[in-house]
């Protein structure tokens, strides 16, 4: 049996600012952009991984209390986003920093052998990027 990641979902509060960040700052390609009333989902991905999609969405399901709780967690930056790998961490980090992105940690060599950095997308989702040995 072969099991592969196809897509993951990142909840955002402002799809337009999320699009600008993931497309313009991180350099991901836009694969789909669908609006339905007040809801929008944007599919992005890396050019070297055509079969893996990241869906940015402001569509939430559940009871009103569940939706309020999720929106609160997103607003606080309490949800993890995506973990990327790059061959140029310093270059990407400079681009992210110069775009005014909230920085969590600058590029740092970790005891497990990778160098990584962390920052937040416009909705507060934690984004980590590493350069180094594959896990």
C-alpha positions in Angstrom: 0.0 0.0 0.0 1.2 3.5 -0.9 -0.1 6.4 1.1 0.8 10.0 0.1 -0.2 13.4 1.3 -2.6 15.1 -1.2 -3.6 18.3 0.6 -3.8 20.0 3.9 -6.0 22.8 5.0 -4.9 26.1 6.7 -7.7 28.2 8.2 -7.3 31.9 7.5 -9.4 34.9 8.5 -8.6 37.0 5.4 -8.2 35.0 2.2 -6.9 37.9 0.2 -4.0 38.7 2.6 -3.3 34.9 2.9 -3.1 34.8 -0.9 -0.6 37.6 -1.0 1.6 36.0 1.7 1.6 32.4 0.3 1.9 33.5 -3.4 4.0 36.7 -3.3 6.1 36.2 -0.1 6.6 32.5 -0.1 6.5 32.1 -3.9 3.9 29.3 -4.1 1.8 28.9 -7.2 -1.9 29.4 -7.2 -3.7 26.3 -8.4 -7.3 27.2 -7.7 -9.3 30.1 -6.3 -13.0 29.6 -5.5 -15.4 32.0 -3.9 -18.8 31.0 -2.7 -20.6 33.8 -1.0 -18.6 34.9 2.0 -16.4 31.8 1.8 -13.3 31.4 -0.2 -10.7 28.6 -0.6 -7.5 29.1 -2.5 -5.3 26.2 -3.4 -1.5 26.8 -3.5 1.5 24.6 -3.8 5.2 24.3 -4.7 6.1 23.9 -8.3 8.3 20.9 -7.4 5.4 19.1 -5.7 2.5 19.1 -8.2 0.5 16.5 -6.2 0.5 18.3 -2.9 -1.9 21.1 -2.3 -2.3 23.6 0.6 -5.9 24.9 0.8 -6.3 28.3 2.4 -9.8 28.7 3.5 -12.1 30.8 5.7 -14.8 28.2 5.6 -15.5 26.7 9.0 -18.0 24.0 9.9 -19.7 23.2 13.1 -22.0 24.7 15.7 -21.8 28.4 16.3 -19.9 27.7 19.5 -17.4 25.6 17.6 -16.9 28.2 14.9 -16.4 30.9 17.6 -13.8 28.7 19.3 -11.9 28.0 16.0 -12.0 31.7 15.0 -10.6 32.6 18.4 -7.7 30.1 18.1 -6.9 31.4 14.6 -6.9 35.0 15.8 -4.5 34.1 18.7 -2.1 32.2 16.3 -2.7 29.1 18.3 -3.0 26.8 15.3 0.0 25.3 13.5 0.2 26.0 9.8 2.6 24.3 7.4 6.2 23.1 7.7 8.3 23.7 4.6 11.8 22.7 3.4 14.0 24.9 1.3 17.5 24.8 -0.1 18.0 28.5 0.7 16.7 29.3 4.2 18.6 32.5 4.5 17.3 33.9 1.2 13.7 32.9 2.0 14.0 34.3 5.5 15.3 37.6 4.2 12.3 37.8 1.8 9.8 37.0 4.6 11.4 39.5 7.0 11.5 42.2 4.4 7.8 41.7 3.8 7.1 42.7 7.4 6.1 39.2 8.5 5.9 38.4 12.2 9.1 36.5 13.0 9.0 33.8 15.7 12.6 32.6 15.3 15.5 33.5 13.0 17.4 30.8 11.2 19.0 28.6 13.8 21.1 25.4 13.7 19.2 22.8 15.6 20.7 19.8 17.6 19.1 17.3 15.1 21.1 18.7 12.2 18.7 21.0 10.4 18.7 24.8 10.3 15.2 26.3 10.6 13.2 29.4 11.1 9.6 30.2 12.1 7.2 33.0 11.4 3.5 33.6 11.3 1.2 34.0 8.3 -1.2 37.0 8.3 -3.8 34.9 10.2 -1.2 34.0 12.9 -0.7 30.4 11.7 2.8 29.2 12.6 5.0 28.5 9.6 8.3 26.6 10.0 10.9 26.3 7.3 14.0 24.1 7.5 17.1 23.5 5.5 19.0 20.4 6.2 18.7 16.6 6.3 15.3 15.2 5.5 13.5 13.8 8.5 
